[in-house]
Amino acid sequence: MVVKMTRRQGQFLSFIPGYTSRRGVGPSFDEIANHFGISAPSVNSMIQRLEREGLLSRVPGAARTLRVEVPAHLLPEGDFGRQATK
């Protein structure tokens, strides 16, 4: 399987399952924005782009339902972006 994604798309796609694994629930757009140091509208744009490209899916109208459609072994390793401070 060949998956075409930009570096930034790979970062987003890697972050989502990592966050879900650590926290037991998927990230909100605000939590993704905090992690990457960007705005929530920028996250929304990226999520829409990833959906259009078939790399991500979600349940419309339901919170925290992001599902990465790329096999884990094809995603970049590691935690990406600026870490949010708690």
PDB file as gemmi writes it, atoms N, CA and C in Angstrom:
CRYST1    1.000    1.000    1.000  90.00  90.00  90.00 P 1                      
ATOM      1  N   MET A   1       0.848  -1.191   0.000  1.00  0.00           N  
ATOM      2  CA  MET A   1       0.000   0.000   0.000  1.00  0.00           C  
ATOM      3  C   MET A   1       0.882   1.239   0.000  1.00  0.00           C  
ATOM      4  N   VAL A   2       0.647   2.122  -0.942  1.00  0.00           N  
ATOM      5  CA  VAL A   2       1.383   3.372  -1.023  1.00  0.00           C  
ATOM      6  C   VAL A   2       0.463   4.492  -0.550  1.00  0.00           C  
ATOM      7  N   VAL A   3       0.934   5.240   0.426  1.00  0.00           N  
ATOM      8  CA  VAL A   3       0.159   6.351   0.965  1.00  0.00           C  
ATOM      9  C   VAL A   3       0.963   7.625   0.743  1.00  0.00           C  
ATOM     10  N   LYS A   4       0.354   8.579   0.065  1.00  0.00           N  
ATOM     11  CA  LYS A   4       1.021   9.860  -0.161  1.00  0.00           C  
ATOM     12  C   LYS A   4       0.512  10.855   0.860  1.00  0.00           C  
ATOM     13  N   MET A   5       1.447  11.421   1.624  1.00  0.00           N  
ATOM     14  CA  MET A   5       1.090  12.451   2.599  1.00  0.00           C  
ATOM     15  C   MET A   5       2.290  13.371   2.777  1.00  0.00           C  
ATOM     16  N   THR A   6       1.989  14.612   3.118  1.00  0.00           N  
ATOM     17  CA  THR A   6       3.064  15.552   3.413  1.00  0.00           C  
ATOM     18  C   THR A   6       3.619  15.253   4.803  1.00  0.00           C  
ATOM     19  N   ARG A   7       4.748  15.844   5.096  1.00  0.00           N  
ATOM     20  CA  ARG A   7       5.350  15.683   6.422  1.00  0.00           C  
ATOM     21  C   ARG A   7       4.368  16.140   7.503  1.00  0.00           C  
ATOM     22  N   ARG A   8       3.755  17.283   7.292  1.00  0.00           N  
ATOM     23  CA  ARG A   8       2.819  17.831   8.282  1.00  0.00           C  
ATOM     24  C   ARG A   8       1.590  16.932   8.440  1.00  0.00           C  
ATOM     25  N   GLN A   9       1.084  16.409   7.344  1.00  0.00           N  
ATOM     26  CA  GLN A   9      -0.043  15.483   7.430  1.00  0.00           C  
ATOM     27  C   GLN A   9       0.353  14.257   8.251  1.00  0.00           C  
ATOM     28  N   GLY A  10       1.555  13.751   8.031  1.00  0.00           N  
ATOM     29  CA  GLY A  10       2.053  12.616   8.804  1.00  0.00           C  
ATOM     30  C   GLY A  10       2.143  12.934  10.282  1.00  0.00           C  
ATOM     31  N   GLN A  11       2.535  14.157  10.602  1.00  0.00           N  
ATOM     32  CA  GLN A  11       2.613  14.570  11.996  1.00  0.00           C  
ATOM     33  C   GLN A  11       1.229  14.542  12.646  1.00  0.00           C  
ATOM     34  N   PHE A  12       0.249  15.093  11.956  1.00  0.00           N  
ATOM     35  CA  PHE A  12      -1.120  15.082  12.485  1.00  0.00           C  
ATOM     36  C   PHE A  12      -1.617  13.652  12.650  1.00  0.00           C  
ATOM     37  N   LEU A  13      -1.417  12.850  11.613  1.00  0.00           N  
ATOM     38  CA  LEU A  13      -1.912  11.480  11.642  1.00  0.00           C  
ATOM     39  C   LEU A  13      -1.218  10.643  12.714  1.00  0.00           C  
ATOM     40  N   SER A  14       0.021  10.919  13.016  1.00  0.00           N  
ATOM     41  CA  SER A  14       0.732  10.204  14.083  1.00  0.00           C  
ATOM     42  C   SER A  14       0.295  10.678  15.459  1.00  0.00           C  
ATOM     43  N   PHE A  15       0.016  11.956  15.573  1.00  0.00           N  
ATOM     44  CA  PHE A  15      -0.369  12.515  16.870  1.00  0.00           C  
ATOM     45  C   PHE A  15      -1.696  11.935  17.365  1.00  0.00           C  
ATOM     46  N   ILE A  16      -2.651  11.772  16.488  1.00  0.00           N  
ATOM     47  CA  ILE A  16      -4.008  11.374  16.895  1.00  0.00           C  
ATOM     48  C   ILE A  16      -4.029  10.022  17.615  1.00  0.00           C  
ATOM     49  N   PRO A  17      -3.489   8.948  17.034  1.00  0.00           N  
ATOM     50  CA  PRO A  17      -3.528   7.674  17.776  1.00  0.00           C  
ATOM     51  C   PRO A  17      -2.634   7.687  19.020  1.00  0.00           C  
ATOM     52  N   GLY A  18      -1.530   8.433  18.975  1.00  0.00           N  
ATOM     53  CA  GLY A  18      -0.679   8.532  20.160  1.00  0.00           C  
ATOM     54  C   GLY A  18      -1.413   9.186  21.317  1.00  0.00           C  
ATOM     55  N   TYR A  19      -2.118  10.263  21.023  1.00  0.00           N  
ATOM     56  CA  TYR A  19      -2.899  10.960  22.035  1.00  0.00           C  
ATOM     57  C   TYR A  19      -3.998  10.043  22.574  1.00  0.00           C  
ATOM     58  N   THR A  20      -4.697   9.381  21.662  1.00  0.00           N  
ATOM     59  CA  THR A  20      -5.791   8.495  22.049  1.00  0.00           C  
ATOM     60  C   THR A  20      -5.286   7.358  22.934  1.00  0.00           C  
ATOM     61  N   SER A  21      -4.141   6.820  22.591  1.00  0.00           N  
ATOM     62  CA  SER A  21      -3.555   5.734  23.378  1.00  0.00           C  
ATOM     63  C   SER A  21      -3.195   6.196  24.790  1.00  0.00           C  
ATOM     64  N   ARG A  22      -2.623   7.380  24.898  1.00  0.00           N  
ATOM     65  CA  ARG A  22      -2.202   7.909  26.209  1.00  0.00           C  
ATOM     66  C   ARG A  22      -3.381   8.352  27.064  1.00  0.00           C  
ATOM     67  N   ARG A  23      -4.387   8.949  26.436  1.00  0.00           N  
ATOM     68  CA  ARG A  23      -5.483   9.558  27.196  1.00  0.00           C  
ATOM     69  C   ARG A  23      -6.773   8.737  27.226  1.00  0.00           C  
ATOM     70  N   GLY A  24      -6.893   7.755  26.362  1.00  0.00           N  
ATOM     71  CA  GLY A  24      -8.095   6.937  26.338  1.00  0.00           C  
ATOM     72  C   GLY A  24      -9.265   7.555  25.589  1.00  0.00           C  
ATOM     73  N   VAL A  25      -9.036   8.709  25.010  1.00  0.00           N  
ATOM     74  CA  VAL A  25     -10.058   9.410  24.235  1.00  0.00           C  
ATOM     75  C   VAL A  25      -9.333  10.213  23.153  1.00  0.00           C  
ATOM     76  N   GLY A  26      -9.989  10.400  22.015  1.00  0.00           N  
ATOM     77  CA  GLY A  26      -9.374  11.159  20.931  1.00  0.00           C  
ATOM     78  C   GLY A  26      -9.200  12.626  21.295  1.00  0.00           C  
ATOM     79  N   PRO A  27      -8.271  13.311  20.623  1.00  0.00           N  
ATOM     80  CA  PRO A  27      -8.036  14.722  20.916  1.00  0.00           C  
ATOM     81  C   PRO A  27      -9.126  15.626  20.349  1.00  0.00           C  
ATOM     82  N   SER A  28      -9.386  16.716  21.046  1.00  0.00           N  
ATOM     83  CA  SER A  28     -10.266  17.756  20.511  1.00  0.00           C  
ATOM     84  C   SER A  28      -9.453  18.623  19.552  1.00  0.00           C  
ATOM     85  N   PHE A  29     -10.120  19.421  18.763  1.00  0.00           N  
ATOM     86  CA  PHE A  29      -9.407  20.329  17.864  1.00  0.00           C  
ATOM     87  C   PHE A  29      -8.542  21.302  18.669  1.00  0.00           C  
ATOM     88  N   ASP A  30      -9.036  21.759  19.811  1.00  0.00           N  
ATOM     89  CA  ASP A  30      -8.247  22.670  20.649  1.00  0.00           C  
ATOM     90  C   ASP A  30      -6.987  21.993  21.170  1.00  0.00           C  
ATOM     91  N   GLU A  31      -7.084  20.722  21.536  1.00  0.00           N  
ATOM     92  CA  GLU A  31      -5.903  20.001  22.033  1.00  0.00           C  
ATOM     93  C   GLU A  31      -4.888  19.778  20.916  1.00  0.00           C  
ATOM     94  N   ILE A  32      -5.361  19.504  19.715  1.00  0.00           N  
ATOM     95  CA  ILE A  32      -4.447  19.388  18.571  1.00  0.00           C  
ATOM     96  C   ILE A  32      -3.788  20.733  18.308  1.00  0.00           C  
ATOM     97  N   ALA A  33      -4.583  21.802  18.340  1.00  0.00           N  
ATOM     98  CA  ALA A  33      -4.050  23.147  18.114  1.00  0.00           C  
ATOM     99  C   ALA A  33      -2.978  23.491  19.142  1.00  0.00           C  
ATOM    100  N   ASN A  34      -3.234  23.193  20.410  1.00  0.00           N  
ATOM    101  CA  ASN A  34      -2.247  23.469  21.455  1.00  0.00           C  
ATOM    102  C   ASN A  34      -0.968  22.683  21.228  1.00  0.00           C  
ATOM    103  N   HIS A  35      -1.090  21.442  20.852  1.00  0.00           N  
ATOM    104  CA  HIS A  35       0.081  20.596  20.631  1.00  0.00           C  
ATOM    105  C   HIS A  35       0.968  21.153  19.521  1.00  0.00           C  
ATOM    106  N   PHE A  36       0.341  21.561  18.422  1.00  0.00           N  
ATOM    107  CA  PHE A  36       1.105  22.028  17.271  1.00  0.00           C  
ATOM    108  C   PHE A  36       1.345  23.536  17.249  1.00  0.00           C  
ATOM    109  N   GLY A  37       0.779  24.249  18.212  1.00  0.00           N  
ATOM    110  CA  GLY A  37       0.996  25.692  18.265  1.00  0.00           C  
ATOM    111  C   GLY A  37       0.324  26.432  17.123  1.00  0.00           C  
ATOM    112  N   ILE A  38      -0.869  25.970  16.736  1.00  0.00           N  
ATOM    113  CA  ILE A  38      -1.615  26.603  15.656  1.00  0.00           C  
ATOM    114  C   ILE A  38      -3.032  26.895  16.151  1.00  0.00           C  
ATOM    115  N   SER A  39      -3.852  27.505  15.312  1.00  0.00           N  
ATOM    116  CA  SER A  39      -5.223  27.839  15.699  1.00  0.00           C  
ATOM    117  C   SER A  39      -6.173  26.661  15.438  1.00  0.00           C  
ATOM    118  N   ALA A  40      -7.278  26.637  16.159  1.00  0.00           N  
ATOM    119  CA  ALA A  40      -8.301  25.602  15.945  1.00  0.00           C  
ATOM    120  C   ALA A  40      -8.843  25.637  14.511  1.00  0.00           C  
ATOM    121  N   PRO A  41      -9.052  26.822  13.896  1.00  0.00           N  
ATOM    122  CA  PRO A  41      -9.485  26.826  12.494  1.00  0.00           C  
ATOM    123  C   PRO A  41      -8.458  26.183  11.550  1.00  0.00           C  
ATOM    124  N   SER A  42      -7.169  26.325  11.866  1.00  0.00           N  
ATOM    125  CA  SER A  42      -6.137  25.664  11.056  1.00  0.00           C  
ATOM    126  C   SER A  42      -6.232  24.155  11.197  1.00  0.00           C  
ATOM    127  N   VAL A  43      -6.517  23.688  12.412  1.00  0.00           N  
ATOM    128  CA  VAL A  43      -6.714  22.249  12.644  1.00  0.00           C  
ATOM    129  C   VAL A  43      -7.908  21.778  11.821  1.00  0.00           C  
ATOM    130  N   ASN A  44      -8.997  22.518  11.853  1.00  0.00           N  
ATOM    131  CA  ASN A  44     -10.193  22.152  11.099  1.00  0.00           C  
ATOM    132  C   ASN A  44      -9.872  22.028   9.612  1.00  0.00           C  
ATOM    133  N   SER A  45      -9.111  22.959   9.075  1.00  0.00           N  
ATOM    134  CA  SER A  45      -8.729  22.896   7.656  1.00  0.00           C  
ATOM    135  C   SER A  45      -7.927  21.638   7.357  1.00  0.00           C  
ATOM    136  N   MET A  46      -6.981  21.309   8.226  1.00  0.00           N  
ATOM    137  CA  MET A  46      -6.164  20.113   8.017  1.00  0.00           C  
ATOM    138  C   MET A  46      -7.014  18.851   8.123  1.00  0.00           C  
ATOM    139  N   ILE A  47      -7.908  18.800   9.101  1.00  0.00           N  
ATOM    140  CA  ILE A  47      -8.765  17.622   9.268  1.00  0.00           C  
ATOM    141  C   ILE A  47      -9.636  17.430   8.027  1.00  0.00           C  
ATOM    142  N   GLN A  48     -10.192  18.511   7.504  1.00  0.00           N  
ATOM    143  CA  GLN A  48     -11.011  18.421   6.288  1.00  0.00           C  
ATOM    144  C   GLN A  48     -10.180  17.918   5.109  1.00  0.00           C  
ATOM    145  N   ARG A  49      -8.957  18.407   4.981  1.00  0.00           N  
ATOM    146  CA  ARG A  49      -8.070  17.981   3.900  1.00  0.00           C  
ATOM    147  C   ARG A  49      -7.752  16.483   4.029  1.00  0.00           C  
ATOM    148  N   LEU A  50      -7.442  16.049   5.258  1.00  0.00           N  
ATOM    149  CA  LEU A  50      -7.124  14.638   5.488  1.00  0.00           C  
ATOM    150  C   LEU A  50      -8.331  13.745   5.185  1.00  0.00           C  
ATOM    151  N   GLU A  51      -9.517  14.232   5.505  1.00  0.00           N  
ATOM    152  CA  GLU A  51     -10.744  13.478   5.184  1.00  0.00           C  
ATOM    153  C   GLU A  51     -10.926  13.358   3.667  1.00  0.00           C  
ATOM    154  N   ARG A  52     -10.767  14.476   2.958  1.00  0.00           N  
ATOM    155  CA  ARG A  52     -10.928  14.469   1.495  1.00  0.00           C  
ATOM    156  C   ARG A  52      -9.960  13.490   0.841  1.00  0.00           C  
ATOM    157  N   GLU A  53      -8.768  13.372   1.400  1.00  0.00           N  
ATOM    158  CA  GLU A  53      -7.742  12.501   0.829  1.00  0.00           C  
ATOM    159  C   GLU A  53      -7.875  11.055   1.316  1.00  0.00           C  
ATOM    160  N   GLY A  54      -8.874  10.785   2.150  1.00  0.00           N  
ATOM    161  CA  GLY A  54      -9.113   9.427   2.621  1.00  0.00           C  
ATOM    162  C   GLY A  54      -8.139   8.939   3.677  1.00  0.00           C  
ATOM    163  N   LEU A  55      -7.401   9.854   4.282  1.00  0.00           N  
ATOM    164  CA  LEU A  55      -6.413   9.486   5.294  1.00  0.00           C  
ATOM    165  C   LEU A  55      -6.989   9.471   6.703  1.00  0.00           C  
ATOM    166  N   LEU A  56      -8.163  10.073   6.864  1.00  0.00           N  
ATOM    167  CA  LEU A  56      -8.775  10.236   8.176  1.00  0.00           C  
ATOM    168  C   LEU A  56     -10.288  10.188   8.016  1.00  0.00           C  
ATOM    169  N   SER A  57     -10.979   9.696   9.030  1.00  0.00           N  
ATOM    170  CA  SER A  57     -12.438   9.750   9.024  1.00  0.00           C  
ATOM    171  C   SER A  57     -12.913  10.175  10.403  1.00  0.00           C  
ATOM    172  N   ARG A  58     -14.167  10.583  10.466  1.00  0.00           N  
ATOM    173  CA  ARG A  58     -14.781  10.958  11.743  1.00  0.00           C  
ATOM    174  C   ARG A  58     -16.287  10.839  11.603  1.00  0.00           C  
ATOM    175  N   VAL A  59     -16.955  10.808  12.745  1.00  0.00           N  
ATOM    176  CA  VAL A  59     -18.410  10.768  12.758  1.00  0.00           C  
ATOM    177  C   VAL A  59     -18.897  12.218  12.746  1.00  0.00           C  
ATOM    178  N   PRO A  60     -19.612  12.639  11.689  1.00  0.00           N  
ATOM    179  CA  PRO A  60     -20.087  14.021  11.626  1.00  0.00           C  
ATOM    180  C   PRO A  60     -20.945  14.388  12.838  1.00  0.00           C  
ATOM    181  N   GLY A  61     -20.663  15.535  13.410  1.00  0.00           N  
ATOM    182  CA  GLY A  61     -21.443  16.045  14.529  1.00  0.00           C  
ATOM    183  C   GLY A  61     -21.105  15.440  15.880  1.00  0.00           C  
ATOM    184  N   ALA A  62     -20.163  14.507  15.922  1.00  0.00           N  
ATOM    185  CA  ALA A  62     -19.772  13.875  17.186  1.00  0.00           C  
ATOM    186  C   ALA A  62     -18.338  14.270  17.530  1.00  0.00           C  
ATOM    187  N   ALA A  63     -18.129  14.616  18.785  1.00  0.00           N  
ATOM    188  CA  ALA A  63     -16.807  15.060  19.233  1.00  0.00           C  
ATOM    189  C   ALA A  63     -15.856  13.881  19.432  1.00  0.00           C  
ATOM    190  N   ARG A  64     -14.592  14.127  19.221  1.00  0.00           N  
ATOM    191  CA  ARG A  64     -13.501  13.184  19.531  1.00  0.00           C  
ATOM    192  C   ARG A  64     -13.640  11.842  18.821  1.00  0.00           C  
ATOM    193  N   THR A  65     -14.024  11.889  17.547  1.00  0.00           N  
ATOM    194  CA  THR A  65     -14.225  10.653  16.790  1.00  0.00           C  
ATOM    195  C   THR A  65     -13.246  10.501  15.637  1.00  0.00           C  
ATOM    196  N   LEU A  66     -12.098  11.178  15.685  1.00  0.00           N  
ATOM    197  CA  LEU A  66     -11.127  11.090  14.606  1.00  0.00           C  
ATOM    198  C   LEU A  66     -10.550   9.681  14.533  1.00  0.00           C  
ATOM    199  N   ARG A  67     -10.544   9.111  13.321  1.00  0.00           N  
ATOM    200  CA  ARG A  67      -9.995   7.770  13.115  1.00  0.00           C  
ATOM    201  C   ARG A  67      -9.024   7.826  11.933  1.00  0.00           C  
ATOM    202  N   VAL A  68      -7.787   7.483  12.197  1.00  0.00           N  
ATOM    203  CA  VAL A  68      -6.758   7.471  11.158  1.00  0.00           C  
ATOM    204  C   VAL A  68      -6.979   6.239  10.287  1.00  0.00           C  
ATOM    205  N   GLU A  69      -7.023   6.439   8.977  1.00  0.00           N  
ATOM    206  CA  GLU A  69      -7.286   5.362   8.028  1.00  0.00           C  
ATOM    207  C   GLU A  69      -6.008   4.811   7.400  1.00  0.00           C  
ATOM    208  N   VAL A  70      -4.869   5.276   7.869  1.00  0.00           N  
ATOM    209  CA  VAL A  70      -3.574   4.825   7.375  1.00  0.00           C  
ATOM    210  C   VAL A  70      -3.047   3.775   8.346  1.00  0.00           C  
ATOM    211  N   PRO A  71      -2.564   2.634   7.856  1.00  0.00           N  
ATOM    212  CA  PRO A  71      -1.999   1.640   8.757  1.00  0.00           C  
ATOM    213  C   PRO A  71      -0.863   2.234   9.599  1.00  0.00           C  
ATOM    214  N   ALA A  72      -0.825   1.865  10.857  1.00  0.00           N  
ATOM    215  CA  ALA A  72       0.146   2.439  11.805  1.00  0.00           C  
ATOM    216  C   ALA A  72       1.585   2.304  11.320  1.00  0.00           C  
ATOM    217  N   HIS A  73       1.903   1.207  10.662  1.00  0.00           N  
ATOM    218  CA  HIS A  73       3.293   1.005  10.230  1.00  0.00           C  
ATOM    219  C   HIS A  73       3.711   1.973   9.115  1.00  0.00           C  
ATOM    220  N   LEU A  74       2.774   2.660   8.503  1.00  0.00           N  
ATOM    221  CA  LEU A  74       3.098   3.633   7.460  1.00  0.00           C  
ATOM    222  C   LEU A  74       3.196   5.062   7.988  1.00  0.00           C  
ATOM    223  N   LEU A  75       2.889   5.259   9.266  1.00  0.00           N  
ATOM    224  CA  LEU A  75       2.952   6.595   9.865  1.00  0.00           C  
ATOM    225  C   LEU A  75       4.352   6.869  10.395  1.00  0.00           C  
ATOM    226  N   PRO A  76       4.764   8.147  10.398  1.00  0.00           N  
ATOM    227  CA  PRO A  76       6.044   8.493  10.992  1.00  0.00           C  
ATOM    228  C   PRO A  76       6.029   8.184  12.496  1.00  0.00           C  
ATOM    229  N   GLU A  77       7.161   7.828  13.030  1.00  0.00           N  
ATOM    230  CA  GLU A  77       7.250   7.540  14.458  1.00  0.00           C  
ATOM    231  C   GLU A  77       7.487   8.818  15.244  1.00  0.00           C  
ATOM    232  N   GLY A  78       7.145   8.780  16.522  1.00  0.00           N  
ATOM    233  CA  GLY A  78       7.469   9.875  17.422  1.00  0.00           C  
ATOM    234  C   GLY A  78       6.320  10.814  17.671  1.00  0.00           C  
ATOM    235  N   ASP A  79       6.571  11.699  18.601  1.00  0.00           N  
ATOM    236  CA  ASP A  79       5.607  12.724  18.961  1.00  0.00           C  
ATOM    237  C   ASP A  79       6.045  13.999  18.264  1.00  0.00           C  
ATOM    238  N   PHE A  80       5.137  14.636  17.539  1.00  0.00           N  
ATOM    239  CA  PHE A  80       5.513  15.775  16.724  1.00  0.00           C  
ATOM    240  C   PHE A  80       4.936  17.074  17.238  1.00  0.00           C  
ATOM    241  N   GLY A  81       5.491  18.165  16.774  1.00  0.00           N  
ATOM    242  CA  GLY A  81       4.956  19.477  17.113  1.00  0.00           C  
ATOM    243  C   GLY A  81       5.389  19.945  18.480  1.00  0.00           C  
ATOM    244  N   ARG A  82       4.998  21.140  18.802  1.00  0.00           N  
ATOM    245  CA  ARG A  82       5.322  21.727  20.100  1.00  0.00           C  
ATOM    246  C   ARG A  82       4.452  21.069  21.152  1.00  0.00           C  
ATOM    247  N   GLN A  83       5.068  20.628  22.220  1.00  0.00           N  
ATOM    248  CA  GLN A  83       4.322  19.999  23.316  1.00  0.00           C  
ATOM    249  C   GLN A  83       3.571  21.072  24.100  1.00  0.00           C  
ATOM    250  N   ALA A  84       2.338  20.768  24.403  1.00  0.00           N  
ATOM    251  CA  ALA A  84       1.543  21.676  25.239  1.00  0.00           C  
ATOM    252  C   ALA A  84       2.043  21.584  26.678  1.00  0.00           C  
ATOM    253  N   THR A  85       2.116  22.702  27.333  1.00  0.00           N  
ATOM    254  CA  THR A  85       2.535  22.699  28.743  1.00  0.00           C  
ATOM    255  C   THR A  85       1.294  22.613  29.609  1.00  0.00           C  
ATOM    256  N   LYS A  86       1.398  21.855  30.642  1.00  0.00           N  
ATOM    257  CA  LYS A  86       0.254  21.655  31.550  1.00  0.00           C  
ATOM    258  C   LYS A  86       0.471  22.417  32.819  1.00  0.00           C  
TER     259      LYS A  86                                                      
END                                                                             
